[in-house]
Amino acid sequence: MDCLASQEGEIFYRLEGMVDQDGHPILHLFVSGTLVVQCQRCLEAMELPVDLQSGFRLVASERDLGPVEEEPEEWTAWVADPNLDVEALVEDELLLAMPFAPVHPDTACSPRLVSQDLEPPDGGPFAVLALLKDRKSIER
């Protein structure tokens, strides 16, 4: 996943199959663990806990898919594929569950980057960004 800050996190998943009361095949996906992503406020790595469940009602073909509005919230209709790529399914569900811009809690960001003492240089607002970038590269 391109949005990870490192590969240090761990993800565990379980995929269970069953048949519902109407005879439709159902898949339950359970995903838990921790991803290491980049905080969009201070740009430092942060742990993002994951605990999600997804349900899929399998159908034989696309013509068996009903209108999305008529699907129960707990299930997503999915065209059955004997070559289901479980890794891709888990990755897709993780991407859908991730916040658009992950951030530390307000008091947890590194104060050296979230600084109030930056005076805008003569180069305008983008010069402030260049200063932050220079600070970041010096710290590494």
C-alpha positions in Angstrom: 0.0 0.0 0.0 1.5 3.3 -1.1 -0.1 5.2 1.8 2.0 3.5 4.5 4.9 5.2 6.3 6.6 1.9 6.9 6.0 -1.9 6.6 6.2 -2.3 10.4 2.5 -2.7 11.2 0.7 -6.1 11.4 -2.6 -7.0 9.9 -4.6 -10.2 10.8 -7.6 -11.3 8.8 -10.1 -14.1 8.8 -12.5 -14.9 6.0 -15.5 -17.1 6.8 -18.0 -18.5 4.3 -21.6 -19.5 5.1 -25.1 -19.7 3.6 -27.8 -17.3 4.7 -31.5 -18.2 5.5 -32.4 -17.6 1.8 -29.7 -19.9 0.5 -27.3 -17.2 -0.7 -23.6 -17.7 -0.1 -22.1 -15.1 2.2 -18.5 -14.2 3.1 -17.6 -12.5 6.3 -14.2 -10.7 6.4 -12.7 -9.7 9.7 -9.5 -7.5 9.7 -7.6 -6.3 12.7 -4.1 -5.0 13.5 -2.1 -1.8 13.2 -0.9 0.1 10.1 2.0 2.6 10.3 0.9 5.7 8.3 2.2 9.3 8.1 0.5 11.9 10.2 -0.7 14.7 7.9 -0.2 17.4 10.6 3.4 16.7 11.7 4.5 14.3 8.9 5.8 11.8 11.5 4.9 8.1 11.4 1.9 7.1 13.6 0.2 3.8 14.4 -3.4 3.5 13.1 -5.4 0.7 14.8 -7.6 -1.3 12.5 -10.7 -3.4 13.5 -13.2 -3.9 10.8 -15.8 -6.4 9.6 -17.3 -6.6 6.1 -20.0 -8.9 4.7 -20.4 -9.9 1.1 -23.4 -11.7 -0.5 -22.1 -13.6 -3.5 -24.0 -13.6 -6.8 -23.4 -15.6 -9.9 -23.2 -12.7 -12.4 -23.5 -9.0 -12.7 -27.1 -9.3 -13.9 -27.9 -10.8 -10.5 -26.8 -7.6 -8.8 -29.7 -5.6 -7.6 -29.9 -1.8 -7.1 -27.4 -0.6 -4.4 -30.3 1.1 -2.6 -32.0 -2.2 -2.0 -29.0 -4.0 -0.5 -29.0 -4.4 3.3 -26.3 -2.2 4.9 -24.5 -5.2 6.4 -23.9 -6.9 3.0 -22.3 -5.8 -0.2 -23.3 -7.8 -3.3 -20.2 -9.4 -4.9 -19.9 -11.4 -8.1 -18.5 -14.7 -7.1 -15.1 -15.6 -8.6 -13.5 -19.0 -8.1 -10.1 -17.2 -8.2 -10.9 -14.6 -5.5 -7.8 -12.6 -4.7 -8.1 -12.5 -0.9 -5.1 -10.2 -0.4 -6.5 -7.7 -2.8 -9.9 -7.9 -1.0 -8.2 -7.2 2.4 -6.2 -4.3 0.9 -9.4 -2.8 -0.7 -11.2 -3.0 2.6 -8.3 -1.4 4.5 -8.1 1.4 2.0 -11.8 2.1 2.3 -11.6 2.1 6.1 -8.6 4.5 6.3 -9.1 8.1 7.1 -8.5 10.5 4.2 -5.9 12.4 6.2 -4.7 10.5 9.3 -3.5 12.7 12.2 -2.3 12.2 15.7 -4.6 13.4 18.5 -4.2 17.2 19.0 -1.6 17.0 21.8 0.5 14.1 20.3 2.1 15.8 17.3 5.8 16.7 17.4 6.1 20.3 18.5 9.3 20.9 16.5 7.3 20.8 13.2 4.0 22.4 14.5 5.7 25.6 15.5 4.3 29.0 16.1 7.6 30.8 15.8 7.9 30.6 12.0 7.9 34.0 10.5 7.0 34.2 6.8 10.1 35.0 4.8 10.1 37.4 1.9 9.4 34.6 -0.5 5.7 34.4 0.4 3.7 31.4 1.8 5.6 28.8 -0.1 8.9 29.8 1.4 7.5 28.7 4.8 6.9 25.3 3.3 10.5 25.2 2.1 11.7 26.0 5.6 9.6 23.2 7.0 11.0 20.8 4.4 14.6 21.9 5.1 14.0 21.3 8.9 12.6 17.9 8.2 15.6 16.8 6.0 18.1 18.2 8.7 16.4 16.1 11.4 16.8 12.9 9.5 
